[in-house]
């Protein structure tokens, strides 16, 4: 069976297929039915998989512009003035250091990126009781 999350020649995935896959994955998630404390502000009112899918699509649109081949190095400085470089990969702009069980190149595969992104979101949301605010690059 052909995967509906094929990437086009520019590395983009189609939003309607991404949404379908996200809804299916969120049905299996520990977040299904869970409403974070700031959920209403970000569109997760009842904790439904569809609400999470819409929130996650806004995140992907903001960070990677729906590009599964997204690859960016973010530079920042610590409070001590040390340069910190963080690489962000794939649809959810994942820091490969947070998912060291997978090769960096595998994060360009939409399904792999989605699987790890949902795991990171679950961990973050259960720890903080909040959704990360959509800011362009996730740091969870």
Secondary structure, DSSP 8 states (H G I E B T S, - for coil): ---TT---TTSB--HHHHHHHHHHHHHTSTTTT---TTTGGGT-SS--HHHHHHHHHHHHHHHTTTBTT-EEEEEEE-TT--EEEEEEETTTTB-GGGGTTS-GGGGGSHHHHHHHHHHHHHHHHHHHSS-----SS---
